[in-house]
Amino acid sequence: MKLFRQEHPHRTCSSPVPPLHAGSKVNGARAAAIATLIRWRRPLNVIVQLAAVAASNYAAFWLRFDGAIPESMQALIAQTLPWLVLIRGLMFLPIGLYSGLWRYTSIWDLWNLVAGVAGSSIVFSLFVQFGLRVGYVRSVYVMDAILLVLVLGGMRLARRIYREFGHVQRRGRVLIYGAGDAGAMIVRDIRHNPFYDYEPIGFVDDDPSKLGQRIHGVKVLGTRELLATIIRFKKPDVVLVAMPSAGVATTRSIVHALEPFKVRIHTLPNLGDILGGKVTVGQIRELSVEDLLERAPVGLEVAPARKLVSGKCVLVTGAGGSIGSESSRQIAALGPTKLVLVDRYENGLHDITTELELSSGVGRVDAVIGDVTDVDRMASVFAEHRPDVVFHAAAHKHVPLMELSACEAVKNNIGGTRVITQVAQRFGVERFVLVSSDKAVNPSSVMGATKRAAEFIVQVANRQGMGIFTSVRFGNVLGSNGSVVPRFLEQIKRGGPVTVTHPEMRRYFMLIPEAVHLVLRAAALAEGGDIFVLEMGDQIRVLDLARNLIRLSGFVPGEEIPIIFTGCRPGEKLVEELVGKDETTEQSAADRILRVKPTLPFDATWFASRLVHLEAAARAGDTKLVLERLGEIVPTYQPISANESERW
């Protein structure tokens, strides 16, 4: 949805022809007249300005002699005026006074005008004194120049004022939050363009010293504390947050203050994303939930990842999923010779393969249908393609479902990781990256415990093979398949209610591209056996996320879209963690990416033997034994029921 609509002034070939009516001849004559004016605009421009030169000169004499010009002075005017018009006309030419569009008149144009008039007045006075050798009234030189500047400048300003205020009927009202440079540029851009639909009705700014001041004619109405009152009385259609450098806390407080009002919220890109600091209406966009994250999204340092991937064969498991498909996109842009996409579900795999086949960054894209738990299938895939780098994103991830299907979680998340790491070792993969989860930390769910066990498998593989094996943890991914944001949006689309499990449920949130950035960066940083996590700031209340999504969808939370609490689901904690009780962190070579180190000794031989028993129980479908074995392998795994989760 765009805030401002700009009508194209020209009809396209496909545009319908309007029906003929009684006014068609009148409109046709008007159009012909306008076309004639446009064709002869430059000559008319010259004639009008030279006529102003003559009129200003005569007016100067008239003022000098109080309206009664003597006959001798009239003769002098007749003798000198043609030369004055010629000199001014020639000197106006090189400074562009005939070529400028008056509706875009600026201070620069007025300065040129003053310079042209002053310069031509000096040349004319010298010509009169040394060329014509006639007596001339000295005061007329000054009066003539002043009058001409006023006349020519007034003509230009009148055209601009008419353009900006005289004929624009704007249909919407926009309140601008932020009376700084960005807000001023936006107002100026609106004023300069008659095709924008919205009219700025005022500013809101946190600086009380700006209260009552005007910027381009638009008044600063108050501070944030008065925002609700201003909304109530001014009734804007849109609130534009014109503060590119504003922090997340400021944006969130504005959204919170606007909750009771049915008004759209828009914003500008980050100031660093605006080329040269120039802000225009075209850069305005709707405020999104990403703008309300507790920290700035983390970017990818491309060079290390490109060095890792460029010219290599890269294999991605789970390539049809949210993380796998975004990983494939970003890897493809880094120039691998071959990208092998593995998934057992054909629909998602087909979509990402079709998309990447049109990409010019990757040499070749191969789609492979296969299950990572099938050792023979994986061995044949690795034997055919010989990947250099593997990103393992295939996994079951939904906590409540895995509580009901613990055996399947073990077979896929643990068994699949074991198979793919063993095959990777056998075929000499250089680097292997496991996509893990913050739910693997002090896990309370089957899904989290299986991901923690998968991290152990990667650590063991790193000790046994020549390649580098590493893991990456991150929090909930905004917009991934089955995640909370798409679910909330679907509930909002249906008119509610939006369901939240608990009012104090908190989670770390990341963007999908951000999560993949972390995976690629970690792959380049890895030394083997390490686990990487992102410094993710404070956790966000899921209730706040739900309210913000409702608000950004154009509804009033709790009134138009109700929110109900359903209770914690089995395996859910109120608060997630990034580092376990048996772990410590240290700063990595990349900013805001931490390396996790275990504090307790790890017996790889014992772990491998217990893993055999765990997978055997899963294949037998013995859920009770699976949970017991899982607890042995992951000592920090403490299953909790829904009614026990509130102690977290």
N, C-alpha and C positions, 0 to 999 in steps of 0.2 A: 504494500500500500504506500502510495507516495503522498507526501504532505502537500506539495505544490504541483499543480497541473499547469503545463504550458502548452497552449494551443499552437499548432504549426500554422503559420500564416498562409501557406500555399496548399491548394487542393491537390491531392494525389490523383493518379490516373484511375484508381479504383473507387474514388469518392463518388457518391451518387450525384447526378445533376439535379439541381433544385428545380422545382416546377415553375413554369412561367406564371406571372401574375400581373396585376395592373401596374405595379410599381417597377416592372422590369425595365421599361424604357428610361425611367428616371434614374434607376440604379446604373443602367448602362452608360447614360450620359455622364453621371458622376464618375464612374470608373474611367471613362475616356478622358475626362478633365484631369483626374489624378495622374493618369499615364502621361498626359502631355506635360504636366508640371514636373514629373520625375525626369522626363526626357530633356527638358529645358531648365533643369534645376541650377546648373552651374552658371549659365548666362544670366538667369534671373537673380541669382545670388550676387553676381558682380554688379548688376544694374542697381539693385536695392542698396548695396553698400556705398556705391559711388553717389547715389542720390542722397544718402545720409551725409556724405562728405560735403556736398553742396549745401544741403539744408543747415548743417551745423555751422558752416562758415557764414552764411547769411544771418543765422540766429545770433552769432557772436557779434556781428556788426550792429544788429538790431538792439541787442542788450547794451552794447557799448554806448550807443547814442540814444538810449531811452525810447526806442521805438520810432525815432525820427531821423532816418539816415540822410545826411546831406547829399546833394546831387554829385558833388566831387567824389564822395565815398562810393556812391553807386557806380560811378564811372570806373573807380578803382576795382570794385568787385568784378565788374564786367571784364576788365583787363586781366586780373590775376586768377579768377576762379577756374578757368579752363586749365591753367598750369597747375593749380593746386590739386584738381581732380586727377590730372595725369600723373603727377608725382606720387600722390597717395596710392593711386591705382597700381602703379608699377612697384612701389615698395611693399604693398600688401601681398603681392604675388609670392615672393620667395619665403615669406614666413607662414604661408598656408592659411591666410584668413578667408580665402575663397573655397577651400576644400574641406574644412571641418564640418562635422554634423552638429548642428546647434543643440540638438536634444541631449548630446553628451558633453556639453560645455563644462570645463573644469577650470581650476585655478591656473593651470598651465596655459589654457587657451586665453584667459583674460590677461595673463602676463604678456603673451605674444601680442595681444591687441594693444596694450599700453605701449609696448616697445615699438610696434609698427607706427602708431600715431605720433609718438614723440620723435622717432627718427625722421618720419616724413615731414613733420613740422620744422625740424632743424634744417633739412635740405631745402624746403620751400622758402624759409626765411633767408637763407644764403642766396638762393636764386633770385628772390625779389631785390635783395640789396645789391648784388654784384652782376646779375644778369639783366633784369628789367630796369634796375636803377630808378625805382620809384619809391616815394615815401609810403610807409605802411604803418598802421596803428599797432604798436607793440603789444598792447594788452589783448588785442584780438587774437594774436598767436596763442596765448595761454587759454583764453576763453574758448577759442575754436577747438583746441586739443581736448580740453575737459569735456565740452559738450559732445564731441565725437566719441570719446571713450564711453560716456554715459549712454549715448544712443545705441552704438553698436553692441556694447556689453548688455544693455537692457534688452535688446532684441534677442540676444542669445539666451539670457536667463529666462526671459518670458517663454521661449520655446521649451526650455527644460522644465520650468514650473508647470506649464500646461501638460507636458508629457507625463509628469510624475503625479499630478494631482487633479488635472482638469477633466479627464475622461475615463478614469479607471473605476469600474464598479466591482469591488472585491466582495466575495460571497462569504468568506470565513474570517474568523478572528483568532489571532495567535498571540499568546502571552509568552514573553521571552524571559527565561530564568538565566540571569547573567548579563549585567550591564557593562561588560568589558569589551575588548577588541572584537571577539568573535560575534557577540550580540550586535555590536555596531555595524560590522560588515554585513550581517544578515539583513538588518533593517535597510541599509543602503542598497543592497542587491534587490530587495523587494521594491523599494522606491524607484529604482532604475528600470525595472522590468514590468510593463503593464500586463503581461500575460500570467503573472502569478495570482492565484485565487485568494490568497490570504492577506489580511491587513493587520500589521502589528498594532496592538492596543495598549501595550505597556511593558515595562521591565519589572522584574523582581531581582533584587540583589542583596547579598548578605552584608554589604558595606552600608551602614546607616548614613554615612556622609553623602551618599549619592541620592538619598531620598528627595524627591521633588525635582531633581534635575532632569533635563531633556537631552536625548541623544537622537540626532536627525529628526527632531520634532516629536519623539516618542518619550513619554514621561516615565521616570522610575517611580513605581507605585508603592513599594514597600520592601521589607525584608522577608526572610523565610517564615518568621513568626506570623506575618500577616497574609501568608499565601492562601490559606483557606478562605479568609474574608475577601481577598481580591478575587478569587475564583467565584465566590458566591455572587458578588456584585457585578463583575465585569463579564462573566459568563463566556469565557473563551471556548473555541472549538478544539484548540490544540495548545498544549504547553510545550514549548521548545526549550530543552536544557542546553543552552549555548555556553557550556563550560568545558571545553575540550580537555583541560587539565584537572578537572574536578576528580576527587577521590570517590571510591565506591560508597563510602559512608555517606557522603553528601547526596549522591544519586539515590541511594536507598531511602534517605530521610525525605527527599522530595517525593518519591513514589509513595511513601507512607502517608505524607501529608495530603496527597491527592486521592487517597483511597475512597473517601466518601463521595467523590465527584466523578461523574461520567464524562471524562475528558481524555482525549488521546494524548500520549506523551511521546515526544520525539527528541532526538539528540543529534550531536555531531560526532564525527570520528575523533579519535585521540589526536591531540595537536601534532604529535610526531608523524601522523599519517597524512596530514594536510600539507601538500606541497607548498613550500615557501611561506607557510603560515596564512595563506590566502583561504578565506572561508567564503563559500557561496551557498546559495539555496540548494543547488544540486547535490551538495554533500549531506543534506539532512536525511536522516533515516529514522525508522521507528526504534524506540528503545527496546532492547531485547534482554532476556534473562541473563545472557552472558555479561551484560554491563553491570549486573548486580552481584557478581562474584566478589568474594572478600579480598581478592588480590588481582593484580594484573596478570593476564595469561602469559605463560612462559613461551618464548620463541625458540626456534631451532637455529643453532649455529650450523650452517649448512656444510662448511668445508670438511669437518671430520666425518660427517655422515656420508658425504659424497666420496671421500677417499676410501671409506669402507665398502661402498656399494658399486661405485663406478667400475665398469669393465668386468663385473663378477656375475655369476649365476646366483640368484637369490630365490629361496623357496619360502612361501608363507602358508602356514596351515590355518584353517578357519578363515580363509580368504573371503568368503561370502558374508561374514559377519560385519558388525559395525567397526570394530577395531581392525580386523583383518583387511577389510576393503579400503579403509583410509590408509593403513600401512602400505598397501599395494600402490595406492595413488602416489604417496609421497616417495616411495622407493623408486617407482617408475620415473619420477622427475629427476632422480639422481644419476641416471644413465647406466643401469645394469645392462649387460649383454643379453641376459635372459631372465625373465620373471616367471616362476612356476607357482601357480595358484592351486592350492589343494583344499578341497572341502567335500564333505559327504552329501551336502544338500545342493542340488543343481541350480535352483532359481537364483539365489544370491551370487553363486559362482558365475553363472551365465551373465548376469548384469555387470559385474565388475570386469569380467573379461572383455565383454563387448565395449565397455567404456575405455579400457586401456589400449585396446587394439587401435584406437584412433589417436593414441598419444604418440608423439614423435620422440619422446625421451628414452623409451625402452626399445632395445633391438628386437626382442621377441617375447610374446606372452603365450604361455602354455597353461591351459586349464586341465586339472586332473581331478576326476571324481575318485575319492578314496577316503577310507576311515583310518584315522591315526592309530587306532587300536589293532589294526590288521597289519601284523609285522611283515607278512609276505608282500602285501600290496605296497607298503612303504619302502621295502627293500627294492622292489622293482622300479619304483619311481626314482629313488636315489641313484640306482644303477644307471637308469636312462639319462638323467639330467645332471648328475654330479654337482649338486649345489655347493657353493662356497660359504654362503651365509644362510641361516635358517631363523625365521621368526615364528615361534610357536604360539599362535593365538587361539587354537581350537580348544574349546572347553565348554562344559555346562556351567552356567553362571547364576541362575536364578535360585536364590536362597530357599524360599518356601518349597519350590518343586524338588530341590535336592534333599530337603528334609523328608520328603515322601518317597524318594527314590535314591536312597543312599548307595545301593549297590551299583546303580548306573553312574552315579557321580564318581565312585571309585574307579570303575572300569574306564571311564572316559578321561577324567581329569588326572588320575594317577597312572592307570595302565597306559593311556595314550601318551603321556609324557615320558614314561619309561621306554616305550617302544620307539618313539621318535628320537630320543636321545641316544639309545643304543644303535639305531640305524645311522644316525649322524656320526657317531664314533667310528662305526665300521667303515664308512665311506670318507672319512677324513675331513669333515666339515671344519672350516676355519673358525667360525663363530656361530654360537647358538644362543638365542635370546628367548627366554620364557616370559610371556605376558602373565603376570600374577595380579594379586588384588590386596587391598588393605584389609579385606576380610580374612586373610591368612594370618593376621596378627592376633595372638591370643584368641583363637577362633572359638566362636560359640555355635557355629553351624557346620553342617556336613560340607557344604560348598567351601567354606573357609578352611576347614581342616584338610580337605583334599588339595587345595591350592598350596597350603603350607607343606604338605607331603611332596607336592610337585617341586617346590623349591629345594627340598632335601635331595630329590632325585637329580636335579641339575647340579647341585654341589658335589654329589658323588661322581657324576659324569665328568665334571671338570678335573677331579683328581685322577681319573682313570685314563683320559684321552689326551691327545696332543692339542686339540682345539681349545678355544676359550668358551666356556659355558657360563651364562649369567642370567639373572632374573630381574624383572622390573615390577614394582608395585605402584598402583595408583588407585585413587578413590573412584566414586561413582562418576560415570561418564554421561554428561548431559547430552540427551538426544540419541543415545545408543538404543538398539532394538530392545524393547521390553523395559526400558528404564523409566524412572518416575516422571520425567518431563513429558514424553509422548503420552503416557497414561493420563496425566493431569490434563493435557491439551484435549485429548479425546473426551474426557469427562466434561470439560468446559464446553466443548462443541455440542455435546448432547444437552447442555443446560444444567449440568450438575446432577447430584452433588459431587464435589471433589472429596475423595476419601484419603485421609491421613491416618496412619496407624496410631500415632501418639503425639500429643502437643509438644513434647520435648525431644522428639527424634531428631538427631543431628547427623549430618554426613559431610564428608569432603566431596567437593564436586570439581570436575575437570571438563574441558571441552574435548571433543573427539580429536581434532587436530593436535591439541596440546598433549593429550595422552600419547599419541603416536610420535610427536616430537621427542617426548621423554624416552620412548622405546628406542628410537634411532640414535639419540644422543648417548644413551646408556650402552648401546651396542658398540659405539666408538670408544667409550671410556673404559669398557670392561677389561679387567685383568685376569678374570677367571674366578668362579665361585662366589662372586659378589652379588649383593642385592641392592638395587637402587630405588630410592623413593624421592618424591618431589616435596619440597617445602610448600605446603598447600595453604598456609595461613590458618585462619579460624574456620571451624566447621559451621555450616549453615543449617539453621532449623528448617526441616522439611515443611513445616507449617508456613514459615515465612516465604519459602519458595512457592508454595501453592498460592498464597495470597498475592504474591507479585505476578505470577502467571495469569491469575484471574484479572488483576488490574491492567496488565499489559495487553490482555485480550479485549479490553474495552468495557469490562463489567465491574460492578462494585462488589468486593468480597463480602460474603455473609448476608447480602441482601439479594442481589440478582443471581449470584451463584453461591449456594450454601456449602459449608465445609463440615464434614462429619468425621468423627474419630472411630476407627474400627478395632483398635487394640493391636498390640504388637503381635507379629506372626512368629511361629516357631523358628528359633535360630537367630532372631534379630536382636541386636544390641541397640540401646538408645544412642550410644556414642561409639564411633569407630576409632581405630588407632592406626598409626603408621609404623610404629616400632614396638616390638614385643618385649616382654619382661626379661627375656634372656638375650637381649640384643642391645647394642649401642650404635651410635651413628658418628660419622666423621664427614667433613666436607670433601666433596670430590673436586676434580679439576674444573667442573662446570658450575656456574653460578646457580644456586638454589636447588641443586641436585645433590642428595646425600647418599653416602655409601653406608650400608648397614653391615655391622660386624657381630657375629655371635659371641656370647660371653661364656658359654658352656662348651665342653668338648663334645665332638660328634663322632660316634662309632659307626663308620660306614659299613663294616661287615655285619654288625648287629642289625642295622637298618635294612640292609638288603635281604637278610633272612626273614625279618618280620614282614617285609613287603610281599614276599612270596605268599605267606599265609593270608595276608589281607586280600590280595587279589583272588586267591582261591576261594575265600569266603564270599567275595562279591560275585564270582562266576556261579557259585552255588546258590546265590540268592538268599543267603543267611544274613538278614539285616542286623539282627542282634549281635552276631559275632563280628560283623563288619564294624559296627560302632565300637565294640570292645577293642578290636585290633587297631582301629583308627586312633583311639585314645592312647594306646601304647606307643604308636609311632610318633604322634604329635602330643607330647606331654602337656602342652598349654591348652589343648582342646578341652573345653568344659561346656558340654551341651546344656542349654537352658530352654525351658518351655516359655510359652508366650506370657504366662502370668508371672514368671520369675524375672523376665527381662527388665522390669522397671528398676531393679537394683543397680543396673548399669547407669 
